[in-house]
Amino acid sequence: MIHRGCFVLATAILVGGAPAAFAQDNPEVLKKEIEILRKEIELQKREIELLKKEVGSEIRGVLVRMRTENENLDRGTEVLVTIKANGKEVAKNVGVAKGEFPESTDMADVNIPFDAPVPEGAKFTIEVTHPGIKGNSDPHWRMTFTVYAIQTNNKKRATTIRLSSSKIYETKGVTAHLNFEGGNRSSGEMPFSVE
């Protein structure tokens, strides 16, 4: 840690305001002191950046933003999400929607808390399931979604996820989407990472 007096002196020196007597008395020592202080300031700047990144950078949950595309979410049916981090379930079969939702509709954002915070660099997967119900064993639904990671300090961060990594991904119609139809009741585990 640089003492306040040294920091003030270093600031004065770096902006060309060195005391004339000190500079004239020993210019070589002054040059070395300036170089040492510059290095210490740079080191402190790097440490501050690392601390900023570390504070709250663990992930405590996700926000899922879904949209019904060109096939509605049937009345009485529901949507469940399971998330894994490094192969371990951190949120299992969390209900994120219940029908009915019409076609081409943005659905409410859903926060999914994890059982415990996990490192931001974990290998995450998300699985979306749309099970059948009594009287409707294979409800048809087309949808898209995005995922945001929520840090322990509540900062929201984007994630990288590819819908095309799902086994029920298709490109028919207006948008590329997941198509829950017939026996296809699950997206499968889809990898995503925190940006």
C-alpha positions as CSV (number, residue, x, y, z in Angstrom):
1,M,0.0,0.0,0.0
2,I,1.4,3.4,-0.9
3,H,1.4,6.0,1.9
4,R,-0.7,9.1,1.3
5,G,2.3,11.3,1.3
6,C,4.1,9.2,-1.3
7,F,1.0,9.0,-3.4
8,V,0.7,12.8,-3.4
9,L,4.4,13.2,-4.2
10,A,4.1,10.5,-7.0
11,T,1.1,12.3,-8.4
12,A,2.9,15.6,-8.4
13,I,5.9,14.0,-10.0
14,L,3.9,12.2,-12.7
15,V,2.1,15.4,-13.7
16,G,5.4,17.4,-13.8
17,G,5.1,19.1,-10.5
18,A,8.1,17.7,-8.7
19,P,9.7,20.0,-6.1
20,A,12.6,21.7,-7.8
21,A,15.0,21.2,-4.9
22,F,14.4,17.4,-4.8
23,A,14.8,17.0,-8.5
24,Q,18.1,19.1,-8.6
25,D,19.6,17.4,-5.5
26,N,19.4,13.8,-6.9
27,P,17.9,13.4,-10.4
28,E,18.9,9.8,-10.8
29,V,17.3,8.8,-7.5
30,L,14.2,10.8,-8.5
31,K,14.0,8.8,-11.8
32,K,14.2,5.5,-10.0
33,E,11.6,6.6,-7.4
34,I,9.2,7.7,-10.2
35,E,9.6,4.3,-12.0
36,I,9.0,2.4,-8.7
37,L,5.9,4.5,-8.0
38,R,4.6,4.0,-11.5
39,K,5.0,0.2,-11.2
40,E,3.3,0.2,-7.8
41,I,0.4,2.3,-9.1
42,E,0.0,-0.1,-12.1
43,L,0.0,-3.1,-9.8
44,Q,-2.7,-1.5,-7.6
45,K,-4.8,-0.8,-10.6
46,R,-4.6,-4.4,-11.6
47,E,-5.4,-5.6,-8.1
48,I,-8.5,-3.3,-8.0
49,E,-9.7,-4.7,-11.3
50,L,-9.3,-8.3,-10.0
51,L,-11.2,-7.4,-6.8
52,K,-14.0,-5.8,-8.8
53,K,-14.3,-9.0,-10.9
54,E,-14.1,-11.3,-7.8
55,V,-16.7,-9.6,-5.6
56,G,-20.1,-11.2,-6.3
57,S,-19.0,-13.1,-9.4
58,E,-20.4,-16.4,-8.2
59,I,-23.7,-17.3,-9.8
60,R,-26.7,-17.7,-7.5
61,G,-29.3,-18.4,-10.1
62,V,-30.6,-17.6,-13.6
63,L,-33.4,-15.5,-15.2
64,V,-35.2,-17.3,-18.0
65,R,-36.9,-15.3,-20.7
66,M,-39.3,-17.3,-22.9
67,R,-41.5,-16.7,-25.9
68,T,-44.2,-18.8,-27.4
69,E,-43.7,-18.9,-31.1
70,N,-46.2,-20.2,-33.8
71,E,-47.8,-22.8,-31.5
72,N,-49.5,-21.9,-28.3
73,L,-48.8,-23.3,-24.8
74,D,-52.0,-25.4,-24.1
75,R,-54.3,-24.7,-21.2
76,G,-53.3,-26.6,-18.0
77,T,-49.9,-27.7,-19.3
78,E,-46.7,-26.6,-17.7
79,V,-43.1,-26.0,-18.4
80,L,-40.3,-27.2,-16.1
81,V,-36.6,-26.3,-16.1
82,T,-33.6,-28.2,-14.7
83,I,-30.1,-26.6,-14.5
84,K,-26.8,-28.3,-13.9
85,A,-23.4,-26.9,-13.0
86,N,-20.4,-29.1,-13.7
87,G,-22.8,-32.1,-14.0
88,K,-24.5,-31.4,-10.6
89,E,-28.2,-30.4,-10.4
90,V,-28.5,-26.9,-8.9
91,A,-32.2,-26.4,-9.8
92,K,-34.4,-29.4,-10.5
93,N,-37.8,-29.4,-12.3
94,V,-38.6,-25.7,-11.5
95,G,-42.0,-24.6,-12.8
96,V,-41.5,-21.7,-15.1
97,A,-44.8,-21.4,-17.0
98,K,-48.4,-22.8,-17.0
99,G,-50.7,-22.6,-20.0
100,E,-52.5,-21.1,-21.6
101,F,-50.3,-18.7,-23.6
102,P,-51.2,-17.7,-27.1
103,E,-48.9,-17.8,-30.1
104,S,-46.2,-15.1,-30.6
105,T,-46.3,-14.0,-27.0
106,D,-43.5,-12.9,-24.7
107,M,-43.9,-14.7,-21.4
108,A,-43.0,-13.3,-17.9
109,D,-39.3,-13.5,-16.9
110,V,-38.7,-16.2,-14.3
111,N,-36.0,-16.2,-11.7
112,I,-34.6,-19.7,-10.8
113,P,-32.5,-19.7,-7.7
114,F,-29.7,-22.3,-7.3
115,D,-29.4,-24.6,-4.3
116,A,-26.0,-22.9,-3.7
117,P,-23.8,-20.3,-5.5
118,V,-21.5,-21.7,-8.2
119,P,-18.4,-20.3,-9.9
120,E,-19.1,-18.2,-13.0
121,G,-16.8,-20.4,-15.0
122,A,-18.8,-23.6,-14.3
123,K,-20.0,-25.7,-17.2
124,F,-23.8,-25.1,-17.2
125,T,-26.6,-27.0,-18.9
126,I,-30.3,-26.2,-19.0
127,E,-33.1,-28.7,-19.9
128,V,-36.6,-27.5,-20.6
129,T,-39.4,-30.1,-20.4
130,H,-43.1,-29.8,-21.4
131,P,-44.8,-33.0,-20.0
132,G,-48.2,-34.2,-21.0
133,I,-51.2,-34.0,-18.7
134,K,-54.4,-36.1,-18.3
135,G,-56.4,-35.6,-21.4
136,N,-53.5,-34.1,-23.3
137,S,-50.6,-36.5,-23.3
138,D,-48.5,-34.8,-26.1
139,P,-49.3,-31.1,-26.0
140,H,-47.8,-29.2,-29.0
141,W,-45.7,-26.1,-28.2
142,R,-43.1,-24.1,-30.1
143,M,-40.9,-21.7,-28.2
144,T,-37.6,-19.8,-27.9
145,F,-35.8,-18.6,-24.8
146,T,-32.7,-16.8,-23.5
147,V,-30.9,-17.2,-20.2
148,Y,-29.3,-14.5,-17.9
149,A,-27.0,-15.4,-15.0
150,I,-27.6,-13.7,-11.7
151,Q,-24.5,-13.1,-9.6
152,T,-24.5,-13.1,-5.8
153,N,-24.3,-9.3,-5.9
154,N,-27.5,-9.4,-8.1
155,K,-25.8,-8.2,-11.3
156,K,-27.4,-9.7,-14.3
157,R,-25.1,-11.1,-17.0
158,A,-25.7,-12.5,-20.5
159,T,-25.0,-16.1,-21.3
160,T,-24.1,-17.8,-24.5
161,I,-26.6,-20.6,-25.5
162,R,-27.4,-22.1,-28.8
163,L,-30.9,-23.3,-29.4
164,S,-29.5,-25.5,-32.2
165,S,-27.8,-27.6,-29.4
166,S,-31.3,-29.0,-28.6
167,K,-32.5,-32.3,-30.0
168,I,-35.9,-30.7,-30.8
169,Y,-34.5,-27.6,-32.5
170,E,-36.1,-26.8,-35.9
171,T,-36.2,-23.9,-38.4
172,K,-39.7,-24.3,-39.8
173,G,-41.9,-21.2,-39.9
174,V,-40.9,-17.7,-39.0
175,T,-38.2,-18.3,-36.4
176,A,-35.8,-21.0,-35.4
177,H,-37.3,-22.6,-32.2
178,L,-37.7,-25.7,-30.0
179,N,-40.7,-27.8,-31.0
180,F,-42.3,-29.9,-28.3
181,E,-44.5,-32.3,-30.3
182,G,-45.5,-36.0,-30.0
183,G,-42.9,-37.9,-28.0
184,N,-40.5,-34.9,-27.9
185,R,-41.2,-33.7,-24.4
186,S,-37.7,-32.5,-23.5
187,S,-35.1,-30.1,-25.0
188,G,-32.3,-32.3,-23.8
189,E,-29.4,-30.8,-21.8
190,M,-28.3,-27.7,-23.6
191,P,-24.9,-26.2,-22.6
192,F,-24.5,-22.5,-21.8
193,S,-21.8,-20.3,-20.4
194,V,-21.7,-17.0,-18.6
195,E,-20.3,-14.0,-20.6
